Amino acid sequence: NLQIIGLQFSAQTSSARTQESLEAKLKVKRKNLLGAPQGKTVVVFVDDLNMPAVEQFGAQPPIELLRQMLGMGGFYDRKQLFWKDVKDV
């Protein structure tokens, strides 16, 4: 039972846009928990992963957001600054 989320990166892709896309496609289970619908697992397919522009410090913010989501299990809410866990992805 897989649900596929497709993201297409370009040179103009921002981390905010990437986070908005992920949040829109994941189910809100609690205020601070996002995840797959009941009984499913989400697979995120990223097309052109290395396309986002490199910033002045050498990082690619959309890729760093994905790394944070996978490595730390979530990301911060951009408006209210609280941690959102991401499960079953």
C-alpha positions in Angstrom: 0.0 0.0 0.0 2.1 2.9 -1.3 1.1 6.5 -2.0 3.6 8.3 -4.3 4.3 12.0 -3.9 6.2 13.4 -7.0 8.3 16.5 -6.7 10.0 18.2 -9.6 13.0 20.4 -8.7 14.3 23.2 -10.9 16.9 25.9 -10.4 14.1 28.2 -8.9 12.8 25.6 -6.4 12.9 26.9 -2.8 12.8 25.0 0.5 9.5 26.8 1.4 7.9 25.6 -1.8 9.2 22.1 -1.2 7.8 22.1 2.3 4.4 23.4 1.2 4.2 20.7 -1.4 5.0 18.0 1.1 2.6 19.3 3.8 -0.2 19.6 1.2 0.1 16.0 0.2 0.7 14.5 3.7 -2.2 13.8 6.1 -2.4 15.9 9.3 -2.7 13.4 12.1 -2.2 15.9 14.9 -1.1 19.5 15.0 2.6 18.4 15.2 2.4 15.1 13.2 2.1 14.6 9.5 2.1 11.2 7.7 0.6 8.8 5.3 -3.1 7.9 5.4 -4.0 5.0 7.7 -2.4 1.7 6.5 -0.3 3.3 3.8 3.3 4.3 3.3 4.3 7.4 1.4 7.1 7.3 -1.1 8.6 10.7 -2.2 10.0 10.7 -5.8 12.1 13.7 -6.6 12.8 14.4 -10.2 16.0 16.4 -11.0 17.3 16.3 -7.4 20.4 18.3 -8.0 18.7 21.1 -9.9 18.1 23.7 -7.1 20.4 26.6 -7.2 23.4 26.6 -4.8 23.2 29.4 -2.3 26.1 31.6 -1.2 27.2 29.2 1.5 27.3 26.2 -0.9 24.1 24.5 0.3 20.9 23.7 -1.7 18.1 24.5 0.7 15.4 22.2 -0.8 17.8 19.2 -0.5 18.7 20.2 3.0 15.0 20.2 3.9 14.6 16.6 2.6 17.8 15.6 4.4 16.4 17.0 7.6 13.0 15.3 7.1 14.7 11.9 6.5 17.5 12.3 9.1 15.6 13.9 12.0 12.1 12.8 11.2 10.5 16.1 10.5 10.8 19.9 10.0 9.8 23.1 11.6 6.5 24.9 10.9 7.5 28.1 9.1 4.9 30.4 10.7 4.5 29.2 14.3 8.1 27.8 14.7 7.2 24.4 16.2 8.5 21.0 15.2 6.4 18.8 13.0 7.1 15.1 13.0 6.8 13.2 9.7 5.9 9.5 9.9 5.5 6.6 7.4 7.5 8.3 4.6 
